[in-house]
């Protein structure tokens, strides 16, 4: 019985130390400091940043900065510690092994482009959740779906595409979409 006590103790300690669920990288958050390397991400996809961290032994966390008008190429920052996350629309960040998830906010589809069906497009104020674009679609009875494109992906300005039909969703980090009717 006494020989089994260390095994039971170690099992209990491991169970208490294990996280309650899988850690995830999240859009809309940054992790400041502890940078040891950075690189440009020409595809502008935060999954590239997360995958690079997974491959590097020194990496513990990462921050991905979306393209902006003043910095048109996305950047990845690898970190040798895990700084606390802070809310910021500029970025997506996570810890090693987490991958990337986008927030789920009702009918809003993050990192989704609904290509095609455009009947109108307009320049809009940058808005990480695409609210202005969603409101423009809701106010137009012809509009069935919309896609907001973040600034820096197809030009310096953010753009809103109103659609007269619902098209197939495609994963693209440039965009936020939604279906209205």
C-alpha positions as CSV (number, residue, x, y, z in Angstrom):
1,X,0.0,0.0,0.0
2,X,2.8,2.4,0.9
3,X,4.5,1.8,-2.5
4,X,1.4,2.9,-4.3
5,X,1.1,6.2,-2.4
6,X,3.7,8.1,-4.6
7,X,1.9,6.9,-7.8
8,X,-1.5,8.2,-6.4
9,X,0.0,11.5,-5.3
10,X,1.7,12.0,-8.7
11,X,-1.6,11.2,-10.6
12,X,-3.6,13.6,-8.4
13,X,-1.0,16.3,-8.8
14,X,-1.0,15.9,-12.6
15,X,-4.8,16.0,-12.8
16,X,-4.9,19.2,-10.8
17,X,-2.2,20.8,-12.9
18,X,-3.8,20.0,-16.2
19,X,-5.7,22.7,-17.9
20,X,-9.5,22.4,-17.9
21,X,-9.7,22.8,-21.6
22,X,-7.5,23.3,-24.6
23,X,-5.8,26.7,-24.9
24,X,-6.5,28.6,-28.0
25,X,-5.1,31.6,-29.9
26,X,-7.7,34.3,-30.2
27,X,-8.3,37.1,-32.7
28,X,-8.8,40.5,-31.0
29,X,-6.0,40.1,-28.4
30,X,-2.3,41.0,-28.2
31,X,0.5,39.8,-25.9
32,X,2.9,42.6,-25.2
33,X,6.6,42.0,-24.6
34,X,8.9,39.0,-24.4
35,X,9.7,39.1,-28.1
36,X,12.7,37.2,-29.3
37,X,12.0,37.2,-33.1
38,X,9.7,38.7,-35.7
39,X,9.0,38.1,-39.3
40,X,6.6,39.3,-42.1
41,X,3.6,37.1,-43.0
42,X,3.0,37.8,-46.7
43,X,-0.2,35.6,-46.7
44,X,-1.5,37.8,-43.8
45,X,-2.8,34.6,-42.1
46,X,-2.4,34.3,-38.3
47,X,-2.3,30.5,-38.6
48,X,1.2,30.9,-40.2
49,X,2.4,32.7,-37.0
50,X,0.9,30.0,-34.7
51,X,2.5,27.2,-36.8
52,X,5.9,28.8,-36.7
53,X,5.7,29.1,-32.9
54,X,4.8,25.4,-32.7
55,X,7.9,24.5,-34.7
56,X,10.4,26.6,-32.6
57,X,11.6,25.1,-29.3
58,X,12.2,28.6,-27.8
59,X,8.7,29.9,-28.5
60,X,6.1,29.9,-25.8
61,X,3.6,32.4,-27.2
62,X,3.0,34.6,-30.3
63,X,1.3,37.8,-31.5
64,X,0.1,38.4,-35.1
65,X,-0.5,42.0,-36.3
66,X,-2.9,42.3,-39.1
67,X,-1.9,44.5,-42.1
68,X,-2.7,48.2,-41.7
69,X,-2.6,51.2,-44.0
70,X,0.6,52.4,-42.3
71,X,2.1,48.9,-42.3
72,X,0.7,46.9,-45.2
73,X,2.4,43.6,-44.5
74,X,1.3,41.5,-41.5
75,X,3.9,40.7,-38.8
76,X,4.4,37.8,-36.4
77,X,6.1,38.3,-33.1
78,X,7.4,35.1,-31.3
79,X,7.8,35.2,-27.5
80,X,10.0,33.3,-25.1
81,X,7.5,33.8,-22.3
82,X,3.7,33.9,-22.1
83,X,2.7,37.5,-21.4
84,X,-0.9,38.2,-20.4
85,X,-3.3,38.9,-23.3
86,X,-4.7,42.3,-23.7
87,X,-7.7,43.1,-25.8
88,X,-6.7,44.8,-29.1
89,X,-8.3,44.7,-32.6
90,X,-4.9,44.9,-34.2
91,X,-3.9,41.4,-33.5
92,X,-4.4,37.8,-32.9
93,X,-2.3,36.0,-30.3
94,X,-2.0,32.7,-28.5
95,X,0.3,30.2,-26.8
96,X,2.3,27.4,-28.3
97,X,0.2,24.6,-29.5
98,X,-3.0,26.6,-29.5
99,X,-3.8,27.3,-33.1
100,X,-6.1,30.2,-33.9
101,X,-9.8,30.7,-33.3
102,X,-11.9,33.7,-34.2
103,X,-14.6,35.0,-31.9
104,X,-18.1,33.8,-32.5
105,X,-20.5,36.7,-32.2
106,X,-24.0,35.7,-33.3
107,X,-24.3,35.6,-37.0
108,X,-21.0,37.4,-37.6
109,X,-18.4,35.1,-39.3
110,X,-14.8,36.0,-38.5
111,X,-12.1,35.1,-41.1
112,X,-14.8,34.3,-43.6
113,X,-15.1,35.7,-47.1
114,X,-18.4,35.2,-49.0
115,X,-16.9,35.7,-52.5
116,X,-19.3,36.7,-55.3
117,X,-22.8,38.1,-55.4
118,X,-21.5,41.7,-55.0
119,X,-23.8,44.4,-56.2
120,X,-22.3,47.3,-54.3
121,X,-19.1,48.0,-52.4
122,X,-18.1,51.0,-50.3
123,X,-15.2,52.3,-48.3
124,X,-16.0,52.1,-44.6
125,X,-14.3,53.2,-41.3
126,X,-12.1,50.4,-40.0
127,X,-14.1,48.2,-37.6
128,X,-12.7,44.8,-36.5
129,X,-16.2,43.3,-36.2
130,X,-17.6,44.7,-39.5
131,X,-20.6,46.4,-37.7
132,X,-20.8,49.3,-40.2
133,X,-21.0,46.8,-43.1
134,X,-23.6,44.7,-41.4
135,X,-25.7,47.7,-40.7
136,X,-25.5,48.8,-44.4
137,X,-26.7,45.4,-45.4
138,X,-29.5,45.4,-42.9
139,X,-30.7,48.8,-44.1
140,X,-30.8,47.7,-47.8
141,X,-33.7,45.3,-48.6
142,X,-31.8,44.0,-51.7
143,X,-28.9,42.9,-49.5
144,X,-28.8,39.2,-48.3
145,X,-25.2,39.0,-47.1
146,X,-22.1,41.1,-46.6
147,X,-18.3,40.9,-46.4
148,X,-16.1,43.4,-44.6
149,X,-12.5,43.4,-45.7
150,X,-9.9,44.7,-43.2
151,X,-7.7,47.6,-44.3
152,X,-4.4,46.5,-45.8
153,X,-5.7,43.4,-47.6
154,X,-7.0,44.8,-50.9
155,X,-6.1,48.5,-50.3
156,X,-5.3,51.0,-47.6
157,X,-9.0,51.4,-46.7
158,X,-11.5,49.0,-45.2
159,X,-14.2,48.0,-47.7
160,X,-17.7,46.6,-47.4
161,X,-19.3,44.4,-50.1
162,X,-23.0,44.0,-50.2
163,X,-24.4,40.9,-51.8
164,X,-27.7,40.1,-53.5
165,X,-27.2,36.3,-52.9
166,X,-25.7,34.1,-50.2
167,X,-22.5,32.6,-51.4
168,X,-20.4,29.8,-50.0
169,X,-18.2,30.8,-47.0
170,X,-14.4,30.6,-47.6
171,X,-11.8,30.9,-44.8
172,X,-9.8,34.0,-45.3
173,X,-8.1,36.1,-42.6
174,X,-8.9,39.3,-44.5
175,X,-12.6,39.3,-43.9
176,X,-15.6,39.3,-41.6
177,X,-18.9,38.3,-43.1
178,X,-22.5,37.7,-42.3
179,X,-25.9,36.7,-43.7
180,X,-28.8,39.0,-43.1
181,X,-31.7,37.5,-45.1
